[in-house]
Amino acid sequence: MPTGCGVSGQDSVRNEIEMKITLLYFDGCPSWQAALENLRSAMKQEDLDIPIDLTAVNSDKEAADTKLLGSPSFQINGQDLWPEERSSYSINCRVYVTDKGLMGWPTVGMLREKIHPWKRSSI
């Protein structure tokens, strides 16, 4: 769970503004658009109304700079939602273990589970 999560309503508004959600992908990735659709659905179900930063990664150098773990990848404030230890980065496809088997993108439920701890409650 991310550090510094509070519960006051004022902090909630500020946190949504400070939260940065990034979808990293490469142009030839066959899965990134389905991943984006699921991310939008998950954010809507979590009542999270902030922009999604779509970042095209088009070289191995850019993959290293952004710590791309495969396309599509999801980051909140620069932290991958499914982190892995890597010594090198390159443009490649990413596979997610879902309740329907291996897929090229996570389910809406998987994304909600990862996003929820980052979202401050306004209760």
N, C-alpha and C positions, 0 to 999 in steps of 0.2 A: 504494500500500500504506500502511496506517495506520502512524503513527510509534509507537515504543516497544514493538514486539513482541519479546518475549523467548522463550526456549525452556525454561526450567525448569518442572518440574511444578507447583511452588507458584505461580508466576506464572500458569500456565494456569488454575488454579482461580479465582484472583483476577480474571483478565481476563474469564472467562465471567460472573462476578457483575457486573462493571463494564460489560460490553457491553449496550447497550440497542438492541433491534431494534424499530422502529416501522413499522406498516403504516398509512398515511394513506389515507382514502377518504371519499367522501360517501355519504349514505344511499341515494340513487337510483342509485348506480353499479352497472351490471350485471356488472362484472368482479371486484369486490373479494373475493368469496367463493372464486372459483377461484384468485385470487392468494394468498389465505391458505392454501388447500390446498397449493399448490405451495411456498410458503414453509415450511410445516410439514414437507413431504417433504424439502426441501433441508436444513433444519436437522437432521432425523433422520439423513440420509445423511452429514452433517458431524459427527455425534455432538455436537451443540450442544443442550444442554438448559437453555434459559433462556426466560422468558416473552416473549411477543410483545405489545407495547403496541399495541392497536387504537385508533386515534384517528380519530373521526368529525369531519370538517371540514364545517361547515354554513353558512359564509358566506364572502364574499370577504375579509373582515377576518381570519377564522381562517385562510384560505388564505395570506394574506400573513404572518401570525404564524408559521405552521408551514412556510412556503416550499413549499407544495404545488405540485408540477409537473404535477399531473393525478392523477386517481384510476384505479387505485391507485398509490401511491408507496411506496417502501421506503427507510427511513433506518436507519443504524447510528450511534448516538451523535450524532444530529442531522444527519448528512451523507447526502445522497441517494445511492443506489447507482448511479444514472444521472444525474449532475448536468448541468444546463444553466444558461446565463446567462439571467437574466430581469430585466426592470425592473418587472414587475407580476405578480401572482398572482391566480388566480380559480378557482372551482370548475368543472372540466371533466374530460373523460375523457382518459386517457393511453393511448397506443398504443406497443407494443414491437415492434421488428424481431426476429423469431424465425426459426429455420430452417424454420418452416412458413408464413412470411409475417407480415404484420402481425396482431398479436393485442392484446387488451385486458389481457393479463398476461404476464409473463415465464415462460419454461419453468423447470422444476426445475434443469436444467443451467445456465441463465443465472444463476439465484439462487445456486447453489453456487459458481460462478465469482466472484461478487461477495462472498459471505460468507467464503469460505476465507481470503483475506488478513487478515481481521480476527480470525480465530480463532487463538489461540496454541496451538502444538503442545505436547503434554505429553511428547514424546519426550526 
